[in-house]
Amino acid sequence: MEEKIKVIVIDDEKLARDIVKNYLQRYDNIEIIGECSNGFEAAKQINELQPDMIFLDIQMPKITGFELLEIIENPPVIIFTTAFDQYALKAFEVNATDYLLKPFSEERFAEAVQKAVKLLANKNLSHQKLEQLSKALEKKEEFLERVVVKNGQKISIVPVNDIKYIEAQDDYTMLYTDKGNFLKQKTMKYFEENLDPMLFIRIHRSYFVKTENIKQIELFEKDSYRVILQSGEKLQVSKSGYQKLREIIK
């Protein structure tokens, strides 16, 4: 007997989930193993049930569809479903599995399913492609406004405005806030590309600092400086970082 394709449907609107489930009932080789109304539920179900394919809305409460992609461990084949067409061009630029704009017809739905089934058959959907898609979708927001961090079964949403500074830790970064510290599986390059340069400055290869949190700059050793933050932390400043700081305080 042929093994069925396992599917989870993720959308905050029940009617939208019901439409997808109704269309899927016509496929004998597909089994719906779950449905979720928000990203937190989805992350738990995906990691526990390991679906082959998900139908994923983008604009949802708590965390968005592309934020969900950051925290799931083994991303399945993804078909996006959304009422917002501003994401579509960026998604297709990186050759997304498919992108269904609501309301979509059953014929259009069938095309998307066919593409996804072919991808599963060829096992040709790489993690790199999913990362590219996630980045393309994130570009809708010019700069990061929040960071989603997963620690075991716990998911935290860290507003960028709460971050005092960011420290490099190999392939990870530590986000320092007054409410605690959060380890994120992203490099400094990611934050350099996505943080608002009007809010954060890279003072060293190991540090980003929120500009308004800088209390003073002091001479540390000969030709070496460090910044003192409002909360008292002292961070080393590189030569290039010092030049950037001088531009700010002119």
N, C-alpha and C positions, 0 to 999 in steps of 0.2 A: 504493500500500500504506500502511495506517495505521501511523504511528510508534508503537512499543511504549513503554510506561511503564517506565522504568528504576528498579529497586529494589535497595536494600542492606539486608540483615538483620543486626542488631546485638544480640548477646546473649552473655553469658559461658558459657552452658550450651549444649553442642552439641545436645542433645535438643530444646531449645526452638527453636533455629535450624532444625533439621530439620523440626519440625512446621510452622513458618511456610512454609518452602520447599515442603513437600509440598502445603499448601493452595494456594500460589501457582501451582503447576503446572497447575491447572485453568483458569487465565486465559490465553487466547491473546494478549491485548493487553499482558501484563506480562512483562518480562524481568528475571531476577535477575542483576545484574552484579557482585555481591560479597557477602561475609559477613565479619563481624568478631566477635572475642571480647572486645574491650575498647575503651575510648574513644579511646585513642591511634591504634590501627589505623583506627578509624572516621573520625576527623578527617582522616587522610591520604587514605583512600579517597573520602570525600565531596568533599573539595576537588579531588581529581584526576579523579574519574569523574563528578561532578555529577549524582547521581541525581535522579529526580523525586519519589521517595518513599522513606522509610526506616521500618523496623520497629525500634523502639528500646526496649531494656530500660532501667530506671532504676537499679537497684542493681547496679553492676558494679565490678570491681577497678580500681584506678588512678584513674580519674575516673568520675563518675556520669553518667547520661543528661542531666541538666539542666546539668551542667558542660560536657558536650560541646556543648550548644547555644550556649554562650558563645563557643566558639572556631571554629565552622564559619563560613565566609565567606558562603555563600549557602544558608540553610537550606531544605531541601526540605519537602514535605508529610510530616508525622510522625504515625505511629500508635504510641502507647506500648504496650508489653507488659510486665507486671510481676506478681509474686506478692503485692505489697503494696498493700492497698486504701486505706491512709491517704493516698495521693497523689490518689486519684480525685476526691474532692469538690472540691479546689482546682483540679484540672485542668478539670473540667466547669464550674466557675464562670466560667472565661475561654473557654468554648466550644472546647475542644481538638478537633483533627481527630477523634480517637477514642482510647479508653483501654481496652485489653483486659486483663482480670484473669485471670491463669493459674489453673487450666486453662480455656481458652475453647473453645467448640464451633466447628465449621466454619460453622454458620449465623451465629453472632456475628461470626466472622472476616469473612464475606462482607458483613455490614452495614458493618463498618469500611472495607473496601476500596471499597465503593460510595460512601461519604461522601468518601473521599480522591480517587477518580476524578472525582467531581463538582467538587471543589475545584480539581483540576488543569484540568478543562475550562473552568471559569469564571475561572481565574487569580485567585482571590479570597482567597488566603491571604497576609495581610500580614505584614511583619516585626514590626510592632507587636504582632500577636496572639501571635507566637512569643515575643517578649520578655515579654509578660504571662504566658504559660504558664510560661516559665522562672522568673519571679519567684514565681509561685504555688507551683511545685514546691519552690523553695528555702525557702519558709516552713515546711516540715517541720522544718528546723533553725531554732531561734529566732534564732540569731546565726551569722555566718560562722565557720567553723573553719579554712578554707583558701581560698586564691584561686588560680584557674587562670589562667596568663598564657601567651599565645602570642606568640612572636617569630620570624617567618619560619616555618621548619619545626620549630622547637624549642618544646616545651611544658614549662612549669615549674609545679610545684605548690608554693605558698608557704604554709606553716602560718601562721595569723594570729598565733600566739604568737611567731613569729620576727620579726614586723614591729616595728621601733623607732618609726618615724613614717611618715606618709603626706603627700605634698605635692601640691597641685593644679597641674596643667599643662594649662591650657585644658580640653578635653573629655577629657583623660586624667588619670591620677594616677600618681605615682612611689612605689613601695613600697620603703622603705629597710630593709635587713636586714644582719646581720654577714656574710652569705654573698654579698652583692651587691645591686644595685638592679634593680627590675622595673617596667616601664612597663605599666600596665593601662588598657584602653579602657573605663573607667568614671569617672563624675564623683564629686565629693565627696559629693553628695546620696545616691548609691548606698551609700557607706560609712557615711554618717550613719544611714541606715535599717537597715543590716545588721550593723554592728559592735556588740559588747557594750559598753554605756556604762559598765559597771563596769571594763572593761579599757582603753578608749580615751577620750580627751577631745579635743574640738575646741577648740584654743586660739586659733585664728585662721581666717579664711575659707580660708586656704591650707594649714592644717596640722591633722592628727590626730596625737596623741602617745599612745604606750602609757604609761599612768599610772605604772607601776612603774619606767619608764626615766627619769623626771624626777629629776634630782639636786638642783637648786635653782632658785629663781626670783630674778631680780635686776633691779634698777632699771636701765633702759637709757638712757632720756632722760627729760626731765620728763614725768611722767604716762604713762610708757611702760615696759613690762616685756618680758623675754624669759626663756625657760626654758633651762637648761643640762642636757643629757642625760648619763646615765652614761658614754656614749661620747664626750662632749666637744662635740657639736654644739650650736649656740646658735640658737634659733628665736624669732621675734617673737611676742608675745602681744597680742591685741586687748583692748579694754576688757571686752567680754563674756566673752572667754576668761579674763581675769584673775579676774573674778567667779566663774567656774566653779572655777578653781583654788583660790580662797579657801575655797569650800565644802568642797573635798576636804581641805584642810590644817587645817581648824578643829580 
